Amino acid sequence: MNKPKKILIAPLNWGLGHATRCIPIINALLENGFETIIASDGVAMELLKKEFPNLRHHVLPSYDIKYAENGKNFKWKLFLQIPKMITAVINEKKSVEKLVDELQIDGIISDNRLGVHYKRVPCVFMTHQLNVLTGNTSYLTTKIHHYFINKFNECWIPDYATSPNLSGELGHLKNPLKHLRYLGPLSRIHRKELPKKYDYFVLLSGPEPQRTLLEEKLKIEFQHVDKPTLFVKGIVENEQKTNQEGNVTFYNYMNSKELEIAFNESDLIICRSGYTTIMDLAFLGKKAFFIPTPGQYEQEYLAKKLKSENIVPSCKQEKFKLDKLDKVSMYRGLQTFNNGTAVSWSELFRLF
């Protein structure tokens, strides 16, 4: 009897989005008979350990990026850390080569980890950012990204290839790369018919210190809310913690099953405009209000795109007030994107 092939899957530790959108891929690998090994670091690794406690996990070198408190400085603080990022990419490449040799890995799926590839095995790079928007440096950052993408056998984009789609110009090129494969949106969340429990569901995520800054602001805005509200902070800790303050129920984090129930029991979602969250909302056909991470061009672009299409309203972090949620009824919501075709996993996994 043939041994199951071993696949290493490695999401970037940048908030929780890269890790959570790998969950349906990990489940599909397991269902298709692959032995799956997870490699990451930080909160991304902690989340996947909780989701898949029985799988092997390996820690990769951290990019250890520090983020600006002022959104205007976001890009330049990242640019100053490029030497540190290059070192991290070199170190993770060495770590992956060692893992492949020691564990006899048969294939690799990297979600935005630039150094997670090895020429001896088939390698996939997954991203929704074929164009890396950074203002007046977008051309340079996009070319650098393409340089790394071209080191992989295939590039998977979790979106539709044609319009309408979710990622817009982020995930679509005028002159496409040769090895692109569009999967359609991915989500660990499924739509269920459950009775409404919460009018508002506040879901926080993303890099620090902006996650904490938004938490502090929204706590003040929602402290006197007169409707049932769920507030998930997005802090992955050893123990789940919960408390009640007025009409607001606070959790430090929820696992996928709990989040699926929470999404389906909630009327309106208040969250970042991260791409993974947008995919989740599209699967659910939910209405939302977006508060993009200050200075993060990708989230600002996605929020602006969906607002201009009259799908989801949004505002800058410093301008958010509770009464802005009254505008949500004027927007269509993401129900137009929740009927995509299923991914043909067996066909995708032929690469391995």
Backbone hydrogen bonds in HBPLUS format (Angstrom, degrees):
<---DONOR---> <-ACCEPTOR-->    atom                        ^
c    i                          cat <-CA-CA->   ^        H-A-AA   ^      H-
h    n   atom  resd res      DA  || num        DHA   H-A  angle D-A-AA Bond
n    s   type  num  typ     dist DA aas  dist angle  dist       angle   num
A0035-GLU N   A0005-LYS O   2.87 MM  30  5.93 155.5  1.93 149.1 155.5     1
A0106-ASP N   A0006-LYS O   2.74 MM 100  5.18 156.0  1.80 141.3 149.7     2
A0007-ILE N   A0035-GLU O   2.83 MM  28  6.23 161.0  1.86 166.9 173.5     3
A0037-ILE N   A0007-ILE O   2.92 MM  30  6.14 165.5  1.94 158.8 159.6     4
A0008-LEU N   A0107-GLY O   2.93 MM  99  6.33 164.2  1.96 156.7 155.5     5
A0109-ILE N   A0008-LEU O   2.79 MM 101  6.21 157.8  1.84 163.7 168.0     6
A0009-ILE N   A0037-ILE O   2.87 MM  28  6.26 161.9  1.91 165.8 171.8     7
A0039-ALA N   A0009-ILE O   3.00 MM  30  6.20 155.2  2.06 150.4 151.0     8
A0010-ALA N   A0109-ILE O   2.85 MM  99  6.30 158.3  1.90 161.8 168.3     9
A0111-ASP N   A0010-ALA O   2.94 MM 101  6.03 163.8  1.97 129.6 134.9    10
A0012-LEU N   A0111-ASP O   2.95 MM  99  5.97 136.4  2.15 159.2 159.3    11
A0020-THR N   A0016-LEU O   2.94 MM   4  6.14 166.5  1.96 161.1 165.4    12
A0021-ARG N   A0017-GLY O   3.08 MM   4  6.18 158.4  2.13 149.6 154.2    13
A0022-CYS N   A0019-ALA O   3.11 MM   3  5.27 145.4  2.23 101.4 111.9    14
A0023-ILE N   A0020-THR O   3.16 MM   3  5.34 152.2  2.24 102.4 110.7    15
A0025-ILE N   A0022-CYS O   3.09 MM   3  5.10 119.1  2.48  96.8 112.5    16
A0026-ILE N   A0022-CYS O   2.84 MM   4  6.11 158.8  1.88 159.6 165.7    17
A0027-ASN N   A0023-ILE O   2.97 MM   4  6.21 165.3  2.00 156.2 160.0    18
A0028-ALA N   A0024-PRO O   2.98 MM   4  6.09 151.3  2.07 135.9 143.8    19
A0029-LEU N   A0025-ILE O   2.87 MM   4  6.14 154.4  1.93 150.2 157.1    20
A0030-LEU N   A0026-ILE O   3.01 MM   4  6.28 163.6  2.03 153.1 156.7    21
A0031-GLU N   A0027-ASN O   2.93 MM   4  6.15 159.0  1.97 148.2 154.3    22
A0032-ASN N   A0028-ALA O   2.97 MM   4  6.10 135.2  2.18 140.4 151.6    23
A0032-ASN N   A0029-LEU O   3.20 MM   3  5.15 130.3  2.46  93.2 106.4    24
A0034-PHE N   A0029-LEU O   2.94 MM   5  5.28 164.6  1.97 154.6 149.5    25
A0033-GLY N   A0030-LEU O   3.13 MM   3  5.25 159.7  2.17 108.7 110.5    26
A0038-ILE N   A0056-ARG O   2.99 MM  18  6.28 168.0  2.01 163.1 159.3    27
A0058-HIS N   A0038-ILE O   2.81 MM  20  6.28 147.5  1.91 151.0 161.9    28
A0040-SER N   A0058-HIS O   3.18 MM  18  6.72 140.6  2.35 151.6 163.0    29
A0060-LEU N   A0040-SER O   2.77 MM  20  5.15 159.7  1.81 133.1 139.5    30
A0045-MET N   A0041-ASP O   3.28 MM   4  4.87 157.6  2.33 111.9 114.4    31
A0046-GLU N   A0042-GLY O   3.08 MM   4  6.41 159.9  2.12 148.8 155.0    32
A0047-LEU N   A0043-VAL O   2.92 MM   4  6.04 158.6  1.97 146.9 151.5    33
A0048-LEU N   A0044-ALA O   3.19 MM   4  6.42 164.2  2.22 145.7 149.5    34
A0049-LYS N   A0045-MET O   2.89 MM   4  6.10 146.2  2.00 150.8 160.7    35
A0050-LYS N   A0046-GLU O   3.18 MM   4  6.42 150.7  2.27 142.9 149.5    36
A0051-GLU N   A0047-LEU O   3.03 MM   4  6.36 147.3  2.14 144.3 154.1    37
A0052-PHE N   A0048-LEU O   2.81 MM   4  5.82 154.3  1.87 145.0 151.4    38
A0055-LEU N   A0052-PHE O   3.23 MM   3  5.70 166.5  2.25 115.8 119.9    39
A0073-ASN N   A0070-ASN O   2.91 MM   3  5.61 153.5  1.98 121.6 129.3    40
A0074-PHE N   A0071-GLY O   3.11 MM   3  5.07 164.5  2.13 106.4 111.0    41
A0077-LYS N   A0073-ASN O   2.95 MM   4  5.99 155.6  2.01 157.3 163.3    42
A0078-LEU N   A0074-PHE O   3.20 MM   4  6.43 152.7  2.28 144.6 151.9    43
A0079-PHE N   A0075-LYS O   2.91 MM   4  6.24 157.5  1.96 152.5 159.2    44
A0080-LEU N   A0076-TRP O   3.08 MM   4  6.23 150.4  2.17 141.7 148.3    45
A0081-GLN N   A0078-LEU O   2.95 MM   3  5.20 142.7  2.09 103.9 115.5    46
A0082-ILE N   A0079-PHE O   3.19 MM   3  5.30 166.7  2.21 110.4 111.5    47
A0084-LYS N   A0081-GLN O   3.07 MM   3  5.32 117.7  2.48 103.7 118.4    48
A0085-MET N   A0081-GLN O   2.98 MM   4  6.32 149.8  2.08 150.2 159.9    49
A0085-MET N   A0082-ILE O   3.04 MM   3  4.91 115.0  2.48  93.8 110.2    50
A0086-ILE N   A0082-ILE O   2.86 MM   4  6.11 158.8  1.90 160.3 165.3    51
A0087-THR N   A0083-PRO O   3.09 MM   4  6.33 157.9  2.14 144.4 149.8    52
A0088-ALA N   A0084-LYS O   3.04 MM   4  6.29 152.6  2.12 141.4 148.8    53
A0089-VAL N   A0085-MET O   2.91 MM   4  6.21 154.8  1.97 151.5 158.0    54
A0090-ILE N   A0086-ILE O   3.00 MM   4  6.27 160.5  2.04 150.6 155.6    55
A0091-ASN N   A0087-THR O   2.92 MM   4  6.15 158.6  1.97 148.0 154.3    56
A0092-GLU N   A0088-ALA O   2.82 MM   4  6.02 155.5  1.88 149.8 156.5    57
A0093-LYS N   A0089-VAL O   3.02 MM   4  6.14 148.8  2.12 142.6 150.8    58
A0094-LYS N   A0090-ILE O   3.16 MM   4  6.47 154.5  2.22 144.8 150.8    59
A0095-SER N   A0091-ASN O   2.98 MM   4  6.24 156.0  2.04 145.0 152.0    60
A0096-VAL N   A0092-GLU O   2.88 MM   4  6.04 155.1  1.94 146.1 152.1    61
A0097-GLU N   A0093-LYS O   3.01 MM   4  6.21 162.4  2.04 148.8 153.3    62
A0098-LYS N   A0094-LYS O   3.07 MM   4  6.27 154.2  2.14 144.7 151.6    63
A0099-LEU N   A0095-SER O   2.94 MM   4  6.21 154.1  2.00 144.3 151.8    64
A0100-VAL N   A0096-VAL O   2.84 MM   4  6.07 162.5  1.87 157.4 161.4    65
A0101-ASP N   A0097-GLU O   3.15 MM   4  6.32 160.2  2.19 143.2 147.9    66
A0102-GLU N   A0098-LYS O   2.91 MM   4  6.06 166.0  1.93 153.2 157.6    67
A0103-LEU N   A0099-LEU O   2.83 MM   4  5.70 166.8  1.85 151.6 155.8    68
A0104-GLN N   A0100-VAL O   2.90 MM   4  5.18 119.4  2.27 128.5 139.1    69
A0105-ILE N   A0100-VAL O   3.18 MM   5  4.63 144.5  2.31 117.7 127.8    70
A0108-ILE N   A0122-PRO O   3.03 MM  14  6.45 152.5  2.10 155.1 162.4    71
A0124-VAL N   A0108-ILE O   2.82 MM  16  6.08 152.1  1.90 144.1 153.5    72
A0110-SER N   A0124-VAL O   2.79 MM  14  6.03 175.0  1.80 159.1 160.0    73
A0126-MET N   A0110-SER O   2.72 MM  16  6.06 161.4  1.75 161.9 164.6    74
A0116-VAL N   A0113-ARG O   3.30 MM   3  5.70 167.7  2.31 114.7 118.3    75
A0117-HIS N   A0115-GLY O   3.05 MM   2  5.83 129.1  2.31 105.8  91.4    76
A0121-VAL N   A0118-TYR O   3.15 MM   3  6.01 169.9  2.16 128.9 131.3    77
A0153-ASN N   A0123-CYS O   2.88 MM  30  5.38 132.2  2.11 135.5 149.4    78
A0154-GLU N   A0123-CYS O   3.34 MM  31  6.79 152.3  2.42 151.3 156.5    79
A0125-PHE N   A0154-GLU O   2.94 MM  29  6.38 159.7  1.98 151.5 157.5    80
A0156-TRP N   A0125-PHE O   2.83 MM  31  6.21 147.0  1.94 142.7 153.6    81
A0127-THR N   A0156-TRP O   3.05 MM  29  6.47 155.5  2.11 165.9 173.4    82
A0130-LEU N   A0170-LEU O   2.68 MM  40  5.75 138.0  1.85 145.5 157.2    83
A0131-ASN N   A0170-LEU O   2.95 MM  39  4.86 159.9  1.99 140.5 143.9    84
A0138-SER N   A0135-GLY O   3.22 MM   3  5.54 158.5  2.27 120.0 118.8    85
A0141-THR N   A0137-THR O   3.05 MM   4  6.34 172.2  2.05 164.0 165.6    86
A0142-THR N   A0138-SER O   2.89 MM   4  5.89 153.5  1.97 147.9 155.1    87
A0143-LYS N   A0139-TYR O   3.08 MM   4  6.23 159.2  2.12 144.9 150.2    88
A0144-ILE N   A0140-LEU O   3.02 MM   4  6.28 158.9  2.07 153.0 158.7    89
A0145-HIS N   A0141-THR O   3.04 MM   4  6.17 154.4  2.11 138.6 145.6    90
A0146-HIS N   A0142-THR O   2.93 MM   4  6.22 156.5  1.98 151.0 157.1    91
A0147-TYR N   A0143-LYS O   3.01 MM   4  6.24 147.9  2.12 143.3 151.8    92
A0148-PHE N   A0144-ILE O   3.32 MM   4  6.72 152.0  2.40 147.0 152.1    93
A0149-ILE N   A0145-HIS O   2.91 MM   4  6.20 164.2  1.93 153.1 158.3    94
A0150-ASN N   A0146-HIS O   2.97 MM   4  6.01 156.2  2.02 149.8 153.9    95
A0151-LYS N   A0148-PHE O   2.99 MM   3  5.45 162.1  2.03 114.8 120.4    96
A0152-PHE N   A0149-ILE O   3.05 MM   3  5.72 167.9  2.06 121.9 125.6    97
A0155-CYS N   A0179-HIS O   2.91 MM  24  6.01 158.1  1.96 156.2 153.1    98
A0181-ARG N   A0155-CYS O   2.81 MM  26  6.11 141.7  1.96 165.0 166.0    99
A0157-ILE N   A0181-ARG O   2.88 MM  24  6.16 159.8  1.93 151.5 154.8   100
A0159-ASP N   A0157-ILE O   2.85 MM   2  5.67 131.3  2.09 110.8  95.6   101
A0183-LEU N   A0157-ILE O   2.91 MM  26  5.99 164.8  1.93 148.1 152.7   102
A0184-GLY N   A0159-ASP O   2.87 MM  25  4.02 136.0  2.07 124.9 118.3   103
A0170-LEU N   A0167-SER O   3.14 MM   3  5.42 143.0  2.28 140.0 134.5   104
A0197-LYS N   A0265-GLU O   2.75 MM  68  5.20 167.9  1.76 142.8 145.9   105
A0198-TYR N   A0265-GLU O   3.13 MM  67  6.29 170.1  2.14 144.8 146.4   106
A0267-ASP N   A0198-TYR O   3.03 MM  69  6.41 143.4  2.17 146.3 157.2   107
A0199-ASP N   A0228-PRO O   2.86 MM  29  5.61 145.7  1.97 143.1 151.7   108
A0268-LEU N   A0199-ASP O   3.13 MM  69  6.16 138.3  2.31 132.1 143.8   109
A0200-TYR N   A0228-PRO O   3.35 MM  28  6.75 163.6  2.38 150.4 154.7   110
A0230-LEU N   A0200-TYR O   2.88 MM  30  6.29 161.7  1.92 153.0 156.6   111
A0201-PHE N   A0268-LEU O   2.84 MM  67  6.12 143.3  1.97 163.1 170.1   112
A0270-ILE N   A0201-PHE O   2.85 MM  69  6.07 164.6  1.88 146.8 149.7   113
A0202-VAL N   A0230-LEU O   2.72 MM  28  6.07 162.2  1.75 168.3 166.5   114
A0232-VAL N   A0202-VAL O   2.84 MM  30  6.14 164.9  1.86 175.1 171.3   115
A0203-LEU N   A0270-ILE O   2.96 MM  67  6.25 163.1  1.99 162.4 167.3   116
A0204-LEU N   A0232-VAL O   2.97 MM  28  6.23 170.9  1.98 171.1 174.1   117
A0211-ARG N   A0207-PRO O   3.16 MM   4  6.00 144.3  2.29 131.1 139.9   118
A0213-LEU N   A0209-PRO O   3.01 MM   4  6.30 159.9  2.06 154.3 160.8   119
A0214-LEU N   A0210-GLN O   2.99 MM   4  6.13 158.1  2.04 147.5 152.0   120
A0215-GLU N   A0211-ARG O   2.97 MM   4  6.21 156.2  2.03 145.7 153.1   121
A0216-GLU N   A0212-THR O   2.94 MM   4  6.18 164.9  1.97 155.6 158.0   122
A0217-LYS N   A0213-LEU O   3.16 MM   4  6.36 156.1  2.22 140.5 146.8   123
A0218-LEU N   A0214-LEU O   2.88 MM   4  6.05 170.7  1.89 159.5 161.6   124
A0219-LYS N   A0215-GLU O   2.92 MM   4  6.02 151.5  2.00 150.5 158.0   125
A0221-GLU N   A0217-LYS O   3.11 MM   4  6.45 159.3  2.15 146.9 152.9   126
A0222-PHE N   A0218-LEU O   2.89 MM   4  5.97 153.4  1.96 149.8 155.5   127
A0223-GLN N   A0220-ILE O   3.44 MM   3  5.34 161.6  2.48  99.9 105.1   128
A0225-VAL N   A0222-PHE O   3.22 MM   3  4.99 171.7  2.22 106.8 107.9   129
A0229-THR N   A0247-ASN O   2.96 MM  18  6.06 163.3  1.98 161.4 157.2   130
A0249-THR N   A0229-THR O   2.85 MM  20  6.25 163.5  1.88 162.7 166.1   131
A0231-PHE N   A0249-THR O   2.83 MM  18  5.95 159.7  1.87 167.1 162.4   132
A0251-TYR N   A0231-PHE O   2.92 MM  20  6.27 153.5  1.99 156.2 156.5   133
A0233-LYS N   A0251-TYR O   2.96 MM  18  6.31 168.0  1.98 160.2 160.6   134
A0234-GLY N   A0252-ASN O   3.01 MM  18  5.95 115.5  2.44 131.8 148.1   135
A0235-ILE N   A0252-ASN O   2.77 MM  17  5.23 159.6  1.81 156.3 154.7   136
A0252-ASN N   A0241-LYS O   3.09 MM  11  5.62 142.8  2.24 149.3 154.2   137
A0243-ASN N   A0250-PHE O   3.08 MM   7  5.27 146.1  2.20 132.6 141.3   138
A0250-PHE N   A0243-ASN O   2.79 MM   7  5.27 172.4  1.80 173.7 171.9   139
A0245-GLU N   A0248-VAL O   2.90 MM   3  5.29 169.7  1.91 160.5 163.7   140
A0248-VAL N   A0245-GLU O   3.04 MM   3  5.29 162.2  2.07 127.0 128.6   141
A0259-LEU N   A0255-ASN O   2.88 MM   4  6.10 160.4  1.92 158.3 164.7   142
A0260-GLU N   A0256-SER O   2.87 MM   4  6.04 155.3  1.93 149.3 156.0   143
A0261-ILE N   A0257-LYS O   3.21 MM   4  6.49 157.8  2.26 144.0 148.6   144
A0262-ALA N   A0258-GLU O   2.91 MM   4  6.16 162.8  1.94 149.1 154.5   145
A0263-PHE N   A0259-LEU O   2.78 MM   4  5.96 167.6  1.80 159.5 161.3   146
A0264-ASN N   A0260-GLU O   3.17 MM   4  6.30 165.6  2.19 144.2 148.1   147
A0265-GLU N   A0261-ILE O   2.90 MM   4  6.07 133.8  2.12 146.1 159.3   148
A0266-SER N   A0263-PHE O   3.23 MM   3  5.35 160.3  2.27 104.7 110.5   149
A0269-ILE N   A0287-LYS O   3.22 MM  18  6.54 165.0  2.24 139.3 143.3   150
A0289-PHE N   A0269-ILE O   2.79 MM  20  6.28 141.8  1.93 159.9 167.3   151
A0271-CYS N   A0289-PHE O   3.12 MM  18  6.54 158.8  2.16 161.8 168.3   152
A0291-ILE N   A0271-CYS O   2.89 MM  20  6.07 146.1  2.01 143.6 151.7   153
A0278-ILE N   A0274-GLY O   3.04 MM   4  6.33 155.7  2.10 152.5 159.9   154
A0279-MET N   A0275-TYR O   2.98 MM   4  6.30 153.1  2.05 148.7 155.4   155
A0280-ASP N   A0276-THR O   3.02 MM   4  6.35 156.8  2.08 147.8 153.8   156
A0281-LEU N   A0277-THR O   2.96 MM   4  6.24 163.0  1.99 154.0 157.9   157
A0282-ALA N   A0278-ILE O   2.91 MM   4  6.11 146.8  2.02 144.7 154.3   158
A0283-PHE N   A0279-MET O   3.03 MM   4  6.33 152.5  2.11 150.0 156.1   159
A0284-LEU N   A0280-ASP O   3.15 MM   4  6.43 144.7  2.28 142.5 152.3   160
A0285-GLY N   A0281-LEU O   2.80 MM   4  5.85 125.2  2.10 139.8 154.5   161
A0286-LYS N   A0281-LEU O   3.18 MM   5  5.34 160.6  2.22 143.7 148.6   162
A0334-LEU N   A0286-LYS O   3.27 MM  48  5.78 176.7  2.27 142.9 141.9   163
A0290-PHE N   A0313-PRO O   3.09 MM  23  6.46 169.1  2.10 150.1 150.5   164
A0315-CYS N   A0290-PHE O   3.24 MM  25  6.81 143.7  2.38 157.6 166.5   165
A0296-GLN N   A0293-THR O   3.08 MM   3  5.57 165.3  2.10 136.1 138.7   166
A0300-GLU N   A0296-GLN O   3.05 MM   4  6.27 163.5  2.08 157.7 162.8   167
A0301-TYR N   A0297-TYR O   2.80 MM   4  5.91 154.4  1.86 149.1 155.9   168
A0302-LEU N   A0298-GLU O   2.99 MM   4  6.27 164.6  2.02 152.7 156.3   169
A0303-ALA N   A0299-GLN O   2.96 MM   4  6.08 162.9  1.99 148.5 153.2   170
A0304-LYS N   A0300-GLU O   3.03 MM   4  6.11 159.6  2.07 142.4 148.3   171
A0305-LYS N   A0301-TYR O   2.84 MM   4  6.03 158.5  1.88 152.8 159.1   172
A0306-LEU N   A0302-LEU O   3.05 MM   4  6.21 172.6  2.05 152.9 153.9   173
A0307-LYS N   A0303-ALA O   2.98 MM   4  6.05 144.5  2.11 141.6 151.9   174
A0308-SER N   A0304-LYS O   2.91 MM   4  6.03 160.7  1.95 149.0 154.0   175
A0309-GLU N   A0305-LYS O   3.10 MM   4  6.32 137.1  2.29 141.0 152.5   176
A0311-ILE N   A0306-LEU O   2.87 MM   5  5.24 162.8  1.90 177.3 171.5   177
A0312-VAL N   A0306-LEU O   3.24 MM   6  5.48 160.2  2.28 110.4 116.0   178
A0310-ASN N   A0307-LYS O   3.00 MM   3  5.08 157.1  2.05 109.0 112.7   179
A0332-ARG N   A0310-ASN O   3.00 MM  22  6.28 171.7  2.01 148.8 146.1   180
A0333-GLY N   A0311-ILE O   2.79 MM  22  4.70 141.6  1.93 128.0 136.2   181
A0319-LYS N   A0316-LYS O   3.05 MM   3  5.36 143.9  2.18 107.1 117.9   182
A0320-PHE N   A0317-GLN O   3.35 MM   3  5.62 168.2  2.37 109.5 113.0   183
A0324-LYS N   A0321-LYS O   2.96 MM   3  5.62 161.4  1.99 120.5 126.7   184
A0325-LEU N   A0322-LEU O   3.13 MM   3  5.95 165.7  2.16 121.9 125.7   185
A0326-ASP N   A0323-ASP O   3.15 MM   3  5.65 162.0  2.19 110.5 116.0   186
A0327-LYS N   A0324-LYS O   3.15 MM   3  5.85 164.7  2.17 116.6 120.9   187
A0328-VAL N   A0325-LEU O   3.21 MM   3  5.58 161.1  2.25 110.9 116.3   188
A0330-MET N   A0327-LYS O   2.95 MM   3  5.64 159.3  1.99 121.6 128.2   189
A0331-TYR N   A0328-VAL O   2.97 MM   3  5.53 169.2  1.98 122.7 126.1   190
A0337-PHE N   A0334-LEU O   3.20 MM   3  5.93 171.2  2.20 122.9 125.4   191
A0348-LEU N   A0344-SER O   3.08 MM   4  6.43 159.5  2.12 151.6 157.8   192
A0349-PHE N   A0345-TRP O   2.82 MM   4  6.00 164.7  1.84 162.2 165.6   193
A0350-ARG N   A0347-GLU O   3.28 MM   3  5.40 160.0  2.32 102.9 108.7   194
A0352-PHE N   A0349-PHE O   3.04 MM   3  5.66 150.8  2.13 115.4 121.9   195
